[in-house]
Amino acid sequence: MDRRIFCLTAAAAALAASRRRTIAQAAPPVPASGPLITLSEIEAIDRERILRSANEYLTAPPITITASSSPRSKGGKHDYFSEADYWWPDPKNPGGPYLERDGYSDPQNFNDHRLALIRLSLIVPALTAAWLITQDKRYATSAAAHLRAWFLTSETRMNPSLDYAQAVWGHSTGRSYGIIDTLHLVEVTRAARHLETAQAMTPVEFDGVREWFTEYLLWMRASTNGQEEEAAKNNHGTCWTVQAAAFARYIGNENAMQMCRAQFRDHLLPDQMAPDGSFPLELKRSKPFNYSLFNLDMLAMVCVMASGTGASPSGATNDLWHFALADGSIYKKAVEFMFPYIEDKSKWPYPHDVEYFDDLPNRQPSLLFAGLVYHEPKYIALWRKLPADPKTPEITRNFPIRQPVLWLRSV
């Protein structure tokens, strides 16, 4: 049996053997000295936006992927399906294989499942954050209804696999790139752990949700699509690791967490960050500013979720924030590279994004978490100034970490 599959199978067996257990959780980022901003300050900053959203979502019914379908999907009712963003019908060959237009999203592609997933990622974290700051059980109860619908209820649940994501008509029924779509489940798992404290569902139900993520993480590691995405050298590889770390942390799989740490040390940082702190593979894209910010945030989240104390079996540090490449560079180098352009976008020396350049930046989570860890006042100050929420759906899709309260509150 493949070592990776063995580790995940062992986690599934442990889940079945014990209905309730203590799940190791990522500790909130710890500042080098006195905090530049406190949790109570962040809660005060976000209180109005959290409650505004949560009150809107309080009566919103769950909508899962079973509510819509596409005749172009090769999967069944419970299989997630999406179409690749930058592929369009060939005007010279209607009905024939699609053509690629990098950076330009075809609004006619089937997007309902992705929108439902993003909706889930907006609703559950906002409702959970509202419960945390108010202790009003209504918010937790409402959030739990969405977890049941997506992961437990037989009529509406999603299958824990992504075989048909980001399909391209005439080329592929589903591609490895599609795994990035479930990036929107990362903050949902963080919220789910808080909801256990609220006792918003029964212990058996929470174990059922964890079993779903155990199965999905196994699929991510064992499937051809998952293995191809794991090996990607750009933001797709980062997003695979973000998800693997989040789901491994949620189900309590320390072996998988060690693999995520190794992925960061051996591949993500050395393969992606140039000596000046830039991400050359993102700068080559048609949306270099967007993708650079996105990758910066997702690398920060790997550090948030996968960092640990001590060293790995090979002797490498488990503190990913301070892991150094051969030239001494650490993740902070990437934040320093992007900081001037987040502060003043007019200084951006590379081509502008082909779409939505004016809608960036937003309140990038990398600034907050890196500011706390590295004790950098300028990061925190800039984070305070930026818009909390994206203006357009396209930017929202690349902004999956929206509720810092969930990450800074211990569970």
Residue, then its C-alpha position, 0 to 999 in steps of 0.5 A: m500500500d502507498r505510504r500516503i494512502f496508508c497514513l490516511t486509511a489509518a486516520a479513517a480507522a481511528l475515526a471509526a474506532s472513536r466517536r469522540r476524541t480530541i482534535a489537534q488544532a492549529a494555534p493562533p499566530v503568536p507574536a514575537s513580543g507584545p501584540l500589535i493588535t489584540l483579538s478583542e480589537i479585531e472582534a471590535i473591528d469586524r463586529e458590524r460586518i460579521l453581524r450584518s452578514a450573519n443576520e442576512y444568512l440566519t434564515a438562508p436555506p442550505i443549497t448544495i450541488t444537488a440543486s443544479s446540474s449540467p448536461r455536460s457533466k459526466g458525473g451523477k447528482h452528488d458529484y461536484f462539476s465545474e468548467a474551466d474558467y478560461w476556456w470558450p466555445d470555438p466560434k468557428n466550430p460550434g459544439g467542438p472542443y473549447l479554446e483557451r483564453d487565459g485570464y478571461s472567464d466565460p460567463q456561459n460556463f456551468n458555475d452553479h456548483r462552484l457558486a454554491l460552494i462559495r456560498l457555503s464558505l461565506i455563510v458558515p464562517a460568518l454565522t460561526a463568527a457571529w456565535l463566537i462574538t455574541q454566544d447567540k445559539r441561533y447562529a450556530t444552529s443555522a450554520a450546523a444546518h448547512l454542514r448537515a446538508w452538504f456532508l451528511t444528508s443522503e439526499t443533498r450531500m456532496n460526494p467526497s471527490l472532485d473527478y469532474a471539476q474544471a472540465v473542458w468540453g472536448h478535452s477533459t471530463g475533469r482536471s487536476y486544476g479543479i481541486i482548487d475549487t474546494l479551497h472554499l472548504v478550508e475556513v468551513t472546517r475551521a468554523a466546524r471545529h468552533l461549532e463543536t464547542a457550541q454543541a450545534m450538532t450531536p457528537v455523531e453528526f460531527d464525527g460524520v462531518r470529519e469522516w467526509f473530510t477523511e474520505y476527501l483527503l484520502w481522495m486528494r492523496a490517492s487520485t491521479n488528479g490529486q497527485e497531479e495537483e499536489a505536484a503543481k509548482n505554482n499557486h495550485g500546489t500551494c492551494w492543494t497543501v492549504q487544503a490538505a493541511a486544513f483537512a488533516r488538522y480537522i480530522g487529527n491526522e498528524n502524519a498528513m500534517q508532517m507531509c504538508r510541512a515537508q511540502f512547504r519546506d521542500h517544494l512550495l517555498p523553494d520552487q516558487m519564491a525567487p531570491d527577491g521574494s517574488f513569485p515568478l510563475e505568478l508574474k507570468r500569468s495574465k493576472p500577475f497582481n491577483y495571483s501574486l496576492f493569492n499565493l502570498d495569502m495561501l502560503a501564509m495559511v499553510c504557515v498558520m495551519a501546519s506550523g508546529t513546534g520542534a523539528s521533523p524526523s529529518g531535523a528540519t524546523n516545523d516552524l514554517w514562518h521561520f523556515a529558511l532556504a539555502d540563501g537565508s530567505i524565509y516566507k517574510k521575504a515574499v511579504e516584503f516584496m509585495f508590501p509596497y504594491i499592496e500599499d500603493k498599487s500604482k508602483w506595480p512594475y509588471p503588467h496589469d491584470v487583464e481583469y479586475f485589477d482595480d478591485l485589488p488589493n483587499r484586507q489580505p490575511s497574509l498581512l495580519f498573520a505575518g504582522l503578528v508573527y514577525h511583529e511588523p507594525k506596518y503590516i498590521a497598519l496596512w491590514r486595518k486600512l484595506p477593504a474587508d470584503p472584495k467587490t466582485p465575485e471573481i475576486t471573492r473566489n480568490f479570497p477564501i479566508r474572510q473571518p480572522v476571528l475564527w483563526l485567532r480564537s483558540v479551539 
